Amino acid sequence: MSTVETNLLAQLDSVARRARRIRWAYGIGGFVFVVVAAVVLTSLLDYGFSVRDIWTRRLLTACVWGMVVWAGFKFVWSAWRFRPTRFEIALRVERCFPQLRNRLSSAIAFMENEDDDSMGMSRLTIQQAGRQVLGLPVQQCLSTKVATQMVCWVLGSIVFTSAIAAMAPDETQIALRRLAFPSVRRHNLQWITAPSKVAEGQDAQFELVDKQGRDFPDDVWFEWVRRLPTRGVQTERRLMEKTADGSMRITLNNVLVPFRYRAYGGDDHSLPLRSLKVVPAGSIASSRLTIDPPKYTNIRPYSTQRTNVKALIGSRLSLTLVLSKAVRKAELVAAVGVFQHESAVQGRITKRGKTVRFESGDADLDQGDLLITGSGPMTLIITDSDGVTITLPVGKVVAVADQPPMIDVDWTVMRRILTSTAKIPVRIFATDDLATQDVSILLKSVGGLRRERSSSEAEDEAKDTDADNNNSGEGELGGLAAAEPQLDTFHFVEESIWQGPKEAAPQDWQRSRPPQKNVVVWTMDVEAEQLVEGDSFTVVFSATDYRGGRRECEPQLWTVVSASELDAMLRAQQAQAVEYLREATQRQIAASQRLHEALTSELTPGQAMDLAAVDGRNANQTLWQRVLPLLEDVLRSRMANGLQESATDHPLRETVSQLSEILGDDFPRFFEEMDQWARASAIEKPSHLAAAASNGKEIAADLLAMVEQIVVWNQQENAGDDIARVVHDQRELFNDTEQFRLDELSHDAKDTAERREALVQRQAALAERYERWLHDVEDLAARNPQSFADINDMAVDLGIGSRMRETVDDLRDDQLGDATRQQERLIDDLSDLATRLQPDSADGEGHESMDVEAFREAANILWRHQVEINKKTTQAERDSSDSIPLADAQHEIGTELHHMAQTFELHRAAMMTTAELALETADRLREGRLGTQIQADQKMIAESLEAMASEPEGDELPRENGTEEPAGQDSTDLPPEHGPTVEDWKVVQQWQQNVLDRTVLLQQSTVSGERIDESARALANRQQQVSDLVRRLTTGNDSQNGDSVNKTQAAEGPGQEKSRDKARNGSSSTDQGDTLIDDLLNTNPAAGDGENVGDKSSGEEAGEQRTSQEEELLAQIVSRMDDVTNRLRVADVGAETQQLQNEILDKISEQLKRVRQRQDRSTNNREATGDSASRNGTSATTAKALAMRK
């Protein structure tokens, strides 16, 4: 076979192979297209018509399979059978290329039928056909258009089917499953809740299950069709939610129009459409809710129309609802935990069916269906006359728990250390949301509370022990052991220190109730608990309310130490406070220097102000947070532990008062000037800078003076302690020297040289210590000549230092007799010096001072404190702030007045009456009262203190014969036996004027009813106090003060009983019941020892001044005061009452004039004899010391 033939056959074979490939592509594509189209169209038909008939579904499945068979035969089988021959291919090529003119087909025929007869012609034809075909594109004779179109259709169908499957994979899976298994049904949906009626505006709930018992399809649709006025017919659908119990549920909120609905899911689309009608809804027209609080609160039941209520836990609820539509059934359902029983409460429906009542159980039992136990909403479920169930919101209950009381304790001292005689006042603040019933103390003692049982108890226990141990013979020993004091290593005591009424006071419910505050003042008496040094105990306070809720404070551990140990601690604390005070003073000085440098242009004003502000605020902060608390604690601790009699006689008292004034007045002005400088214009800045510099300099100077004052007092105190130790050491040295002398006389002395040298060294050391002490006293005398000049002169005159040196020489020369005699005299002289430095110790515990200047100073301090309290009370009423600190300060004023009445003899009656008023005002301040009545009473207290602290030169009363009292004379210089003074009657006059002013204001006020009665009763109490003061002044004895002492006892606590007993037992002749005539005649029955300053003629002149008119005048004052008191108690504040009060004032003025004239005559009598007595007065201690020295 030639090459041409081979090439020709190869080309025809390639065309045949390409034709087969095209035919296979067409066949496979057609088969796939037909199968996909059949499946998609059948599925859409099944979905669109929701075919439920099993035979129809089978027919559809059969159609699909039939299409699959037909397509396979039509396309795949035909492709398989396609086998084109070379001749057929040649004919196909010739149809494509007509220029071949049948040569190609002839050539193929010649090649397939080789005949020798025509071999020549056939080879020529084959050669020609081969050459022609060689240059033709025979591959193009086959058309691929149909195959390409089929492939596109197949790809399109596949993409379309894939898109459907991607968008709805579950539906695709269900469709394929339905086609593959037409006889199997997976889901059978059925309604559980399918309402046919619903109230307008209510929610409609629908629920269904699958009866096949299989899992729900992932999506079950709820579809509803409704007609809207604006949009026409509208179809909507929503997925139903699967519940925990295996059902599907959906809720449509606020249904207003009727509609038709159905549900479908999975392979179940068979549920028919249902109709839902909308009927008018019922509503709550009105409601009334009654709350009955728990019985222990004693709060009256209250009702309200509000359904959102706040109630105490344990309250019982009753509810009455009026509905707009008749109902068949009503239930009240609350959130979990709102009521004691969580089940629905059935309501009682009236005959008309529109009123529903819900009531709790038995009121006497803490139980019932509507017993409130928590907070939450309440809903009403009703079934109306149409059979429609409606859920209506009723309201919300906010349950309020009755919390146990809050307890806070003010221990008044910083350290938890005290002495065995301490009486620590403790203030317990119990705050409860309703009421506090009890405040108790829990005392746990370790190593303390020693209790000696009585002899009878010991004998009884001894007999019992003897009976138990009769056989062993130990009964006597047991009785002896029982009779001895026992030491309890652990003792537990719990007792109530304050109790409220057995039942809470009846009260009304308040939505926003202020908490009730109770302040209990208790005194921790260590001596009463029989505690000694080294013991320790724990104190815990607890408060209990009427519900039984109890809360305790933090336990505090206290330790009992000696007085000297505590005194050393307080001195160390005071020294620390002084160091802080020095630091604050240095900072304030630095601030003042900065401002001065700004005035001298050494610094710019801005820099100076910034630096001064930093230093000044640091100084202020140090004083507030460190200095003042430490110093105040020193005063309170010394007072509470019996280290001093009163806080007013301590030098730190004045320092603390001045420091409070600086912090309260001076520093704010200083900072205000600096702030005004920052806001002022350039013209005004220099003036504010100068004012700030001046204020800063004054503050620095005052602080420096305080430091100097405390240093001087410390040196004085240290000097007293040092000389006391010198006396003690000198006495021990004398004993050792005397023993050494006796040993030498008896020839029993051993190591005489060493013992003599030791005595010499000790005496020399004492001499050096005394000389250092004398140097300190000289320094004190230079700083404070008035107090220490006499002591310094006495010490110099005594020459103790040189005498001690002489004693050293006598000891060294073995002159033991002379040494001991000198040591005895040294001990006496040193004791006298120690006594002079500690005068209070020699006065005795019952000493009553007649120092007028000391009395005025103490009264002036209290007056300033009272004025400050008055200002703070007015500010507290304006700001509605807490009144407890004011009550504490007012109580302190009353306590100090009571102590002054026991210490001083001046104005004792006025002080006792003022103390009663101060303590009563403190109690009312603790109750939160800050009104005008309280402020008026505080004004009376301040006026009384001002009158007692004032100088007589400021008195404007007329003198006898029209002359003024000479300067320097004081009417209070009269001894107490000379009766009431002008200052006492001035207090009566001012108080009576205050009562009159308040009566006029009360008459002019617009309040009425209970407010008028309460204010009038308060005025009656004040008038009664004025009347009591007059009686005390005219009776002239302190036995009238017994009631006032008892009144102050409750406020001061048991810690003050001992001091009051001492004051009553140690009083002078004024306690012996002098009559009215004796006082008015100014007689002095006790002055029989020759030390009285007057003569008999002065008593006779005073007796002549006492007339029956004066007795009648005093009787009229008291009688009219009692009449006014009775009128005020019945709220009579009219013109007649005011006229009586004016008459009382006139008579008081007349009595005041008589007392002034009487005192003028007494002063003239004293002037005649006073100078000689003063010229002859000499220090007894100094005289004694000089005599012993001679």
Buried (B, 14 or more C-beta within 10 A) or exposed (E): EEEBBEBBBEBBEEBBEBBEEBBBBBBBBBBBBBBBBBBBBBBEEBBEEEBEEEEBBEBBBEBBEEBBEEBBEBBBEBBEEBEBEBBBBBBBBBEBBEEBEBBBBBBBBBBEEEEEEEEEEBBEBBBBBBEBBEEBEBEEBBEBEBBBEBBEBBEEBEEEBEEBBEEBEEBBEBBEEBBEEBEEBBBBBBBEEBBEBBBBBBEBBBBBBBEBEEEBBEBBBBBBBBEEEEEEEEEEBEEBEBEEEEBBBBEBEEBEEBBBBBBBBBBBBBBEEBEBEBBEBBEBEEBBBBBBBBBBBBBEEBEBEEBEBBBBBBBBBBBBBEBEBBBEEBBBBBBEEBBBBEEBBEBEBEEEBBBBBBBBBEEEEBEBBBBBBBBBBBBBBBBBEBEBBBEBEBBBBEBBEBBBBBBBBBBBBBBBBBBBBBBBBBBBBBBBBBBBBBBBBBBBBBBBBBEEBEEEEBEBBBBBBBEEBEEEEBBEBBBEBBBEEEEEEEBEEEEEBBEBEEEBEEBEBEEEEEEBBBBBBBBBBBBEBBBEEEBBBBBBBBBBBBBEBBBEBEEBEBBBBEBEEBBEBBBEBBEEBBEBBBBBBBBBBBBBBBBBBBBEEEBEBEEBBBBBBBBBBBBBEBBBEBBBEBBBBBBBBBBBBBBEBBBBBBBBBBBBBBBBBBBEEBBEBBBBBBBBBEEBEEEEBBEBBBBBBBBBBBBBBBBBEBBEBBEBBBBBBBBBBBBBBBBEBBBEBBEBBBEBBEBBEEEEBEEEEEBBEBBBEBBBBBBEBBBEBBEBBBBBBEBBEEEBBBBBEBBBEBEBBEBBBBBBEBBBEEBBEBBBBBBBBBBBBBBBBBBBBBEEEEEEEEEBBBEBEBBBBBBBBBBBBBBBBBEBBBEBBEEEEEBBBBBBBBBBBBBBBBBBBBBBBBBBBBBBBBBBBBBBBBBBBBBEBBEBBBBBBBBBBBBBBBBBBBEBEEBEBEBBEEEEBEEEBBBBBBBBBBBBBBBBBBBBBBBBBBBBEBBEBBBEEEEEEEEBEEBBEBBBBBBBBBBBBBBBBBBBBBBBBEEBBEBBBEBBBBBBBBBBEEBBEBBBBBBEEBEBEBBBBBBBEBBEEEEBBBEEEBBEBBEEBBEEEBBEBBEEBBEBBEBBBBBBBEBBBEEEBBEBBEBBBEBBEEBBBBBBBBBBBBBBBBEEBBEEEEEEEEBEBBEEBBEBBE
